[in-house]
C-alpha cells in the first residue's frame, strides 16, 4: 500500500464529506435559483412544506433546502436533524426563527436550579431519547412553565397542539438544544459523578477492582510470602525445581497459545465498506483526553475524516474539568455541532475508565466506539464495524479494530512496539475471537452495542486496564467479540521514559483483572466454560507470571550452563532445571518471533534482524515493568501513569486513506 506523509494541512476540517453534501456553494441566500426556488423544494420534497417559512426567516437558500431534504431522505432522519448538522445556522438562530413562526417566546439562558424534572427524565433527555418532551421550568414570576428544545419535533403536530390550547401556548418557551443540555448537565453533575465512580460497584461489587483482593486472595499471598523463603532455606534444590516447573508451565502455556494463533493466521484482505443506507444507527464516539493540547488539532482532523452521516454522528471529547490547556485547545478550534466537550469534575480515581463511565450516559448512540487522543482511525472503520454487527448474532457485543503503529521507524522501542501490536491484533485477537474465547480488548477502537455494555456494567473506574477487564466481563455475561481489519493508526512510545510507565500500568491492570475475576473461581468456570476459563488464566496470570519469571529462568539457565562447562559433569536436578529453562526461554522467544513474522507485511519485514537481536533485551524490560507493576499494586493500586503523546513527526507516514 502506498504511503503519504501527514502534514499540518491535514488539521483543517474537510468540507467534502462523503456522507454529507457540501454547503459551501449554498450558503448565500437566494429566493430563486436554477432549481426554481422554494416552490420546487416543496414539489420535490413535500415533507419540507412546514419548514419553508422557517427557512425563509433563516435566509436558507432553496438549493441548500433541497440538499438538506435529500440528505434527510437518504439518511433516514428528519429534516431538522439535517439542518442542525449542516451548521448553516446555530441553535439560538433556529430557536428564535421557529418561535417566531409558531408564535412562541424563547429563553436565551436557563438556570439549572429552576428546572422541574426528575433525574431519570433528565438522563433520558441527555441521552437523546426524549428531546421533544417539554421540561418544567420555574419562571421569574414563580409560575411553572415548560422549556422545549427544537430537536426531534414535528412542526405541524406542535402547531396543532398549540392552536388547540392557548394555555399550553402561553406556558411553552423554546430554548436552544445546547442551552438546555448545558443546564441539564449542571443539574445532573453529582449523579453522573456518583454513577461514574460507584456504578459498577453498586451493581456488581464482585466485578469491581475497587477492592484489590478479597480475604482468601490476601491470605494466599501472605502464606506464599512466608512459605517460599522458608522452603528455600529448608530444601533449596527441591523448592527451586518446583518453582521452575510452575513458572515453566506458564511459559509453555503462553507458547502454546502463540503457536495456536500462528497456525490460524488469515491473510485475507479487508472487504470493501458497505454502501450507506437509511437504517444506519446513531454512532457515539468517546475520546478520553487528559493533557493532550498538542495533539488536539490532529485528533479533530482525524475524527472529521470518518465517513458517517453527520446527523447520526455523536462525538464526545471527554476532558478533566481542571485540564485548562486541553480545554482551551479544543475551544480554539470552534468544533462542529456533532462534537461536544464533556468536562468531568475532578475526583478520585483519576482514570480513563472513570471519564468514559461519566460520558456514557450522555451519549445518544445505539453503538459506542472508543478512541484515544493520538488515534487516526481509517475513515471507513465505522462502516466496517457496523456491517459486522449487522451480519452477526445479537451475542456479538463488541467489534475490535486493529491498531497500527505510524512511527515504527522512530526508535528500536517503537519498532518492537509495532511488532507486538502486529502479533496481537493480526494474530492473537482474531484467533481468540474465532474460537469464541475471551478477548482482552485494546484500549481503543472498540465498537460496542450500547445495550450490551450497559448490561455488563460499563467501564470499571478502578481498573487501570479497563479494556482487558471489560473483554473478560462481556464474556462472563454471555457476549462475544469479533475483529475487523480496518485499522486505527497511532504512535508508539519512542523512549524508555514513556514506555516503562505505560507497560507498568498494563501489567498492573492485568493483575487487577485476574484478581477480580478469580475472586470466585468456580463461578467464573461455570459462566465461561472450561476452555475459555483456561485460556483466561493464560491471558492474564500466564502473561504476567511469564514476565516476572523470565529473568530468573534466564539467569538460572546461564549459571547452570556455565557450571556444566566448568565441571564437565551434570547432576540430575541441575540437568532438569537447565532443560526446563532452555525450553521455556527459547520457546518463548521463538513463538514471539514466529507469530510476529507471520503477520508482518512484506515491507514491514525489512530490518527484522533488529527485532531478533533486541528481543532478549526487550523481554528483560518487560520483566522490569512487571515487577514495577507488582510493587505499584501494593502501594498505589489506582495510580494511572499518563502516557505523553506528541503530534506526528514530519517523517511519520500513514497508509493512504
N, C-alpha and C positions, 0 to 999 in steps of 0.2 A: 504494500500500500504506500502511496506517495506521502511525503511529509511536507508541511509548510510551517514556517515559524509563526509563533503567536506574537504579534506586535501590539503596541499600545493602542493602535487604532481599533482593535477588537473590543476595547472597553466601551465604544459607542453603541448605543442601543439600536439594533437594526430596525428599519421601517418595513421591510418587505418580508413579513412573516407568512409562511405557507398556509396557516390556518386562519389568518386574519387579514382581510383586504386592506390595502394601503389607503389611508385617507389623506395622503399628502397633497393630492390634487383636488380634494373635495372640500377643503376647509373654508374656502371663500364662499360667503352666502350668495346664492343665486336663486331668484324666484322662477326663472325659466332657463332652460338649457337644452342641450341636444337631445335629452331624453323626454322632453315635454313637460317638465315642471311637476308640481305635486299632484295634478290630476292623473298623470301617468303613474306616479307612485301608487296611488290608490287603486288604479285599474290592475296594475301588476301584482300588488300585494294588498288585498282588501283588509287584512288584519291591521294594517297600519292606519286605517281611517281615523281612529280615535286619537292617534298620536300626532296627526298632522298639525293641528293648532298649536300644540306644544312645541313641535319642531320649528314652526314659523316664529314663535316667540324666542326660541333659542338661536334663530338665524342659521339653522342647519340646512344645507343645500339639498335640492331634490336628488342629486347624484349620490350624496352621502346617505340619504334616507333609503335609496334603492339598495346600496351596498349593505347597509345595516339589516334591511329586510331579507336580503339574500343570505347573509350570514346566519340570521335567526332561523331561516328555513333549513339551511344545511346543518347547523349545529344542534338543532332540536331545542333551542332556547326561546325565551320570549324577547320581543323587540327591545324592551327596556334593558335587559341584561346586556345586549349587544351595544346599545347606546352608551351605557356606563363603561363597558370595557373599551370602547373606542377612544375614550378620553377627549372627545370633541368638546365636552362640557364637563365642569366639575359638579360635585354633589350639591353644592349650595345653589348654583345656577339652575340645575334641574329642579331642585325642590321649589324654588321661587316660581319658575315658569309653570310648573304643574299646579301649584297652589293658586296662582292667578287664573289659570284655566278652569279650575274646579270651584273657585270662589272661596277658598280656604285661606287661613293665615298660616304663618310658618314661624319656627323657632330657629334662631341662629346659634344659640348656646343652650346647653342642657346641664342643670345642676344634678349630679348623681344623688344627692341627699333628698331630692324631691321626687324621685322615681317611686312609683307604687307598683311593685311587681314581685312575684315570688322568685326565689333563686333558681328553681327548676325552669321556670319560663324564661328567665334571663339567660340561662345557659343554652336553652334551645334557640333563642334569638341569635346569640353569638355564633353558634354552630351553623347558622343559616337555615334553620329548619322552619322558622315561622316569622320571617321578616315582615310579612304583610299583616301581622296581628298588631293592633294598637297597644301602646304601653301607657299605663296610668301615670299621670304627672300632676303634681300639685302646683297650680299657677300662683302668680304673685298675689292674687286676691284670696288665696286659700281654697279655691274651688278645684276639685279634681277634674282634669280633662284627659285628653289622650294624645299621645305622640304617634305619628305614623311615618315610617321611612318609605320613600318611593322605591321600593325594591320588591319585585315579585307581585306587584299589584296589577289588576286589570282596570283600566280607566273607566270602561263602560259600566262594569259592575259597581265600582266605587261611586260613580256619578249617580247611578240609580239609587244606591243606598242613601246618599246624601239628599237627593231630591225627595226621598220618601220620609225623611225625618229632619226637620230643621234643628231639633235639639242635638242630634248627632253632629250635624254640620258645625254648630257653634262650639262643640267640645273638642273637635279634632283639629290638631295642628300638624302640618308636615314638618319633617326635620330631615336634614341630610343624613344618609346612612352612616358616614364616618363620624358625624357628631353624636348620633345616638350610640354607635358602637363604643366610642371613647367613654361615654357616661356609663354604659353597662359594664365595661371593663373595670372602671374605677369602683363601681358598686360591688362587683364580684371578686375583687382582688384578694381579700382574705380567704375566700372559699377556694379560689383557684390555687393559691399557695398551699393551703392545707391539703387539698387533693393531690397536688404535685409531690409533696413530701411524705404524705402518710397514706395515700390512696391504696397502694398495693399492700402495705402492711395491714391496713384496716380490713381489706377484703380477703387476702390470702397471706396471713402472717408467716406461715411456714415456708413461703416462697420469697420472702424479703430478706435482703442482706443487711437490714438494719441491725440485726443481731449476728455477729460474726460467726459464732459457733454455739451449738446448744450444749447441754450438760454432758451427754455421753461423748461428744466430739472433744470437748475440752478435757474431759477425764482421760480419754485415749491419748491425747497429746502429752499430758502430764506423765502418764505411765511410760510412754516411749522415751521421753526426755530423761527419765530416771533409769529405765531398764537398759537402754543401749550402752551408756557408759559403763554400767555395772557389768554387763556381759562382756564388753571388750576387755575389762580387767580380769575377769574370771576365766574366759575361754576365747582369747582373741582370734585364733585361727578359725574356729567354728563360726564365731559371730561374723567375722569378715566374709566367710564363704556364704553364709545365709544372706547377708546384706547384699552381696554381689549378685546372688541368684535373684533376689527380689528386684533389685534395680534393673537387672538384665531382662527380666520378664517385661517390665515397662518398655525398655528399649526394643525388645523383639516385637511387642505388640504394635508399637509405632511403626517399626519397619514393615511389619505385615500389612498395616493399613495403607502405607505408601505404595507397596507393591500391588495391592488390590486396585488402588486408584490408577496406577501406572498401566495395568492390563486393560483398563476400561476407557482410556483416553480416546475421545471422539474429536476428529479434526474437521467436522462439517462446518461450513461457512454459515454465517448468520443469514436467516431468511430476510427477504425484503420487508419493510414495515407495512402494516395493514393500511388500507385506504380509510380515510376519515368517514365516520358515519354519525348519524344523528343521535345514536344511543351512547355516545361516549360520555363517561361519568365526569362529575366534578373531581378534579385531581388536586390534592393538597400536598405541597412540598414544605417540609420543615427543615430549616437550616439553622443549626445552633452556632452562634458566633460569640467569641469572647476574645477581646484584644486582637481583632482582625482588621484594623483600619487599613493596613497596607494592601490587603488582597480584596477588599470590598469592590472596587471597580471591576476587576476581572471576574469576580463571582457574579455580580449582577449581569454583566455582559454574557457570561456563560449560561445563566438561567434564562435570559431573554432569547437565546438561540433554540430553546426547547420548542419542539413542534407540538402544539396542543391549542385548541381554541382558547383565546384569552378570556372569554366569558365563562369558561369552565376551568380556569387555572387559578389556584389559590395558594400563593406563596407566602409563608410566614418566616420572616427573618428574626430569629429569637435571640435577644441580647440581654445581658445583665443590665439592670436599670442604672447601675453606677459605672458602667463602661462608657464613659463620656466620649472617648476617641472614636470607638466603633460607631456609636450612635450619630456622632457628628459627620463621619464619613458617609454614612447611609443617607442622611438628610440632605447633604450637599448634592447628591445625585438626582434628587427630585424623582423618586421612584414611581413607576406606573401604578395604576389603580389596583392591579391584581397582586401587588406586593404590599405586605403590611409588616411594619416593625412591631414586634411583641416584646415589651420590656418586662423582664422577670424581676420581681422585688428581691433585693439581696437577702439571702437566708442560707442556713446550712441544711444539707450539704451543698457545696458549690460544685455541682457536677453537670455534665452534659445531659444525662438522662433526666435530672430534675427539671432542667429547662424544657426538654421535649415533653415531659409529662404536664408541665404548666401550659404549653401551647396546644396540646392535642384537643382539649375541649373547644378551642377557638377555631379549629379547622372545620371547613364545611364540606370536605371531600368524602366521597364514598371510598376512595383509595388514597392512602397516605404514603408518601415517599420521603426518605431522609437523604440529605446531602451535607457535606462538610464545607467549611469555608474555602478550602483550596480546590474544590472539585470543578471539573469541566465535563459534565455529562454529555454523552452523544445526543444530538438533537432528537434522534428517533427513539431514545430509550423508553420514554413513557408509552409510546405506541407499542413497542415490543412487549413491555410488561403487561399492558392492558390486554393485548392479544393472548398472552399466556393465561391470564385469568379467565378470559372468555372460553378458551379451549380446555380448561382444567376443571375438575370437580370442585365442589364447594369446600372440600377439606384442604385445598391449597390456599394457605393464608398469606404466604409471603413469596415474593419473587426477588431473587438476589441477582443483581447485575455485577459483572466482574470489574475489578479495579485495575487500571493500568498505570504504570509509572512514567511520567513525562520527562523526568530528569535523570534517567538511569545512567547517563554518562558523566554525571557531575562528580562522582566520587566512588570509591570501591564500596562504601556503605550503601549508597543509592543503588549501585548495581546489584548487590546482594539482596537488598530490599525488593527490587523489581523481580529478581529471580524467585524469591519466596512467594511474592504475590502471584506470579505466573503459575507456580506449582499449586497454590491454594485455590485460586479462582478458576483456573482452566482444568485442573486435575482433580483435586480432593473434593471440593464442594459439589461439582457435578456428579461425582461418583456417589457421595453420601445422599444427594437428592434422588438420584436414580434408584438407589436401594431403599428409599423411604426411611432413612436413618436421621437422627437429629443433626441439624446443620448449625454449626456455630457461625452466626451471621457476621459479615463485615460491618464495620461501624457506619457505613454509608451506602447509598444506592440500594437500600432495601425498599421494596414496594409492598405495602400491606393492605389487605382487606380491612377496612376500618372496624367492622363489627368483630372480627376475629381478635384484633389486637386489644380491643376494649374488653372482650370477654376474658382474655388471658391476663388482664391487669395492667397492661401498658408497660412502660419502662420502670425499672427499679432505680430510684434516685440514689440508692446507697451502693450500687454495684458499679465499679469503675470500668467494667467491660459489659455494659448493658446489652450490647448486641449479641454476644455469645450466650448470655443468660436468657435473653428473650427467645433465641432459637431453641434452646432446650425446653423452655416453658411452653412454647407453642406445641412442641412435640408431646408434652405431657397432657395438653388439652385436646389432643387428637388431630392436630393440624400438621400439614406438610409444607415444605419449602421447595420451590422449583428454581432453576437457574436459567439465565439467558446469556447471550453472547455480546449484546450491545453494551459497550463499556462506559466507564467513567474514568477520566484521566485525572491524576492528582500527583503531587510532588512527594518524594520520599525524604526523610532526614538525610542530610549530607555529612553531618558531623556527629561525633560521639556525644557531644553535649545535648543534642536534640534527640538522638536515637535512644540513649540509655533511659531517660525518664519515661519515654513513650513505651518502650518494651517492658520496663518495670511495671508500669500501670497495667499492661496487658496480662502479664503473669499474675499480678496480684488479683486482677479480676477473674482470671480462670480459677484460681484457688477459691475465691469467694463463691463463684458459681458452683464449683464442686461441693463445697461445704453446705451451701444452701440446699442443693438438690439431693444430697446424701444424708440429710437430717433424718429421713425415714426411708432407708434403703429398700425395704420390702414394698412400700407404697410406690416408690419410683419404679421398681421392677414390674409391678402389676400394671402401672399406667403405660409404660413404654413397651414391655415385652423383653425377652431375654437378649436378643441380638442388639437392638437399639440401646438397651441398658449397658451391655458390654462395651459397645463402641463409644458410648458416652464416657465411660471410665477412661478409655484410651485418649479421647479428645481432650479431656481436662486434666485428670490426675496423671495420665501417662505422659503427656507433653511436658507438664511441669516437673514431674519426677525425673524424666529423662534429662532435662536441662540441669536440675540440681545435681544429679549423679554423674554427669558427663566428666567433670574434672577428676573425680575420684577413680572412675573406671580407667580413664586415660592415663593418669599418673601411676596408678597401681600396675597397669599393664606395662608401662615403660620401666618401672622399677623391677618387676619380675623378669622382664626380658633382659635387663642388664645383669640381674642376679644369675640367671641361667647362663649368660655369656661368660661370666666370670667363674662360676662354679663348674661349668660344663656338666651339670647334672640337674635332675629335676626331682622334686618330691610330689606326692600325689595331689595334695590340696593346692600347692602352688601351680602345678600344671593345669589343674581345673580352673583356677582363677584366671590364669593367663588366657586360656582358651575362651572363657566366658567374656573377658574384657575385649579380646581381639574381635570376637564375633559381634559383640554389641556395638563397639565403636566403628569398626569397618562397615558393618551392615547399615548402621545409621547414616554414615557419610554416603555410602553407595546409593541407598534408597532415596536420600535427599537429592543427590545429583541426578540420578536417572529420571525421577519424576519431573524435575525441573527441565532437564534437557528434552524430554519427550514432548513437552507442551510449548517449548520455545518456537517462535517463528524463525525462518532462515536468517533474517538479518539480525535477530537477537542473539544468535549463537556465536557471533563474532566476539572474540575475547573471552570465550567460555573458560579457557585455561586459567584466567584470573580468578574466576569463581571457584574452580577446583582447588587452587593453591590457597585461597583465603578461607575456605570452609572450616578447617580446624580452628583458626583464629576466631572466626565468626561464632562457632559453637561455644568457645570459651567465653566470648562476650555474652552470649545468651545465658550461660550459667551465671555470670556475674549479675545480670539483670534479674534472674530468677531468685538468687539468694537475697538480692536487694529487695525484691518484692515480698519475700517471706518476712524480712525484718520490718518493712513498712506495714504489712498486715497486722503485725503485733503492735506497732507503735502508732501508726496513723492510717487506719483501715480505709477511711473515706477520702483521703487526700487525692485530688485529681491534679496530676502534674501536666501542665499545659504544654502541648507541642507547638512551638512557634512556626508560623507559616510566612513565606515571603512570596512576592509576585514572581512569576516565571521569568527566568533569565532570558536574555536575547537569544541564547543558543538552544534553549529548550524547544522541542518540537512536539506537535500533536499531529496524529494522523489526520489526513484531510477529511473534513466532516461533510 
